[in-house]
């Protein structure tokens, strides 16, 4: 799909903005941005990103996910990342 390839830079920019804000809010290890051929990303008409905030298989992160403060900070990080992406003046990069 040529549209999917055309969005590659935008998807990366969105994912990077969200990742930056999540790391800032949650103070967790930055595992970076990964690219994958997933339906949830592939079948959209706009830039999209899939966020993995924490891993339930990790006991420490499982406990964090039960904290309302952690959940609120994760939501804030995602929202701030979207806002940063929307306010960015370098589309397509």
Helices and strands as residue ranges (DSSP letters): H 2-6, H 8-26, H 39-42, H 59-64, H 68-87
